Structures are given as structure tokens and as C-alpha cells.
Amino acid sequence: RVKMSDEEILMCAVQLGENFCLYFAGLECDAFCKDKILHRVLRNVNSQLLVVRPDLNVAAFEDVTDQEMKSGNGMHFNIHCYKTTTPSAGLPVAFSIQVADKSYYMCCEKEYGKMTVRFREGEVPEKIPGESNAIFFKKTFTSCSSRAFKFEYSLEQGMFLAFEEEGCLRKLILKKLSREDEVDETMKIS
């Protein structure tokens, strides 16, 4: 048994090869396997809910009434948690949502030289063999804020989900932290 980040991993040796190299079974390098699904609404620092409108190709934090929240169209997220071989990076998660009887998943794509958050029709995969533009690492926002999180894009270190004002919208974006110890309230999601 090997102890890694408060998590024990059972390793079984399979064979002893040439030059006395030990080979193990069941280990996957840089792979993500779905572990569990959480059902949540996502709020920003202003207590606004993240609402996805795929027909308009937009996701933004909005003030929502109790009645609108009960209908939940585009507001109730499935957070797919994955097991990983690198637990120090944070908990790998992917986001999906149901809107008008269709499933959408969150991903990041480069458009006009800038990384953009998109919701594509389809399902989040059960197993991701390597890198994915749909995986984010869930991290606590600050050490004294255990119920708030920030989500780092798995393919670009230092890029986090955040919101920015665009007219009357607080649009969901990817934002680069200038320093690792920087606290940016636009990245705070609870």
C-alpha cells in the first residue's frame, strides 16, 4: 500500500521483469474515471445563480426568483466527480445540465485566440483516458472558506472559471490569475 494525500491505494505487483523491474496491474496514467455525481446550483459572490441558455450560446450569473428556481430550467447542474492519478491538482470535475430535455456539458474552446466557455450538446464521458477540455479541478476558494470553491481549467494552469460584467450580464468566462496566491472574488463559486 502506498499513502498519497490521505488516500490509500492498493498496488498489486504482477511480475518481475528483466533487470529486476517490477510491473504493476490496474494502474492508469493520467486517466479520469467517473466516481460520483453531485446535483447543485452554482452561485457567485453576489448570490446570483448560474443560468445556461444554450439557444443563445450564453451562461451567466443572474438574479433568480424562487419560482424560477423551482422550474430550474438551465440552473440545476450535475457535477461529475472523477477519480484521478494526481490528487494534488484538486478534485477533477465536469459539469452537465439539462435544458428542454437535452443534455449539455461545459467545455472550453479557443475562439479568436481567446479561451471561451461553451455548453455542447451531449453527455459527459464515464471514462476520460487522458486530457479533456471538459475537466476542471475543484479547489477550495481560500483556506478559511470551506463552502466556496474555484475551478481551474485542467488544460491550462492558472485559468479559472469566473464571471465578468458584459453590459447587464455577469457572463461565465475563463480568467487567468496573475499570481497563485491572488484572491479574486469573481472566481468564487458556492
Buried (B, 14 or more C-beta within 10 A) or exposed (E): EEEEEEEEEEEEEEEEEEEEEEEEEEEEEEBBBBEEBEEBBBBBBEEBBBBBBBEEEBBBBBEBEEEBBEEBBBBBBBBBBBBBBEBEBBBBBBBBBBBEEEBBBBBBEEEEEEBBBBBBEEEBBEEBEEEBBBBBBBBEBEEEEEEBBBBBBBBEEEBBBBBEEEEEBBBBBBBEBEEEEEEBEBBBBB
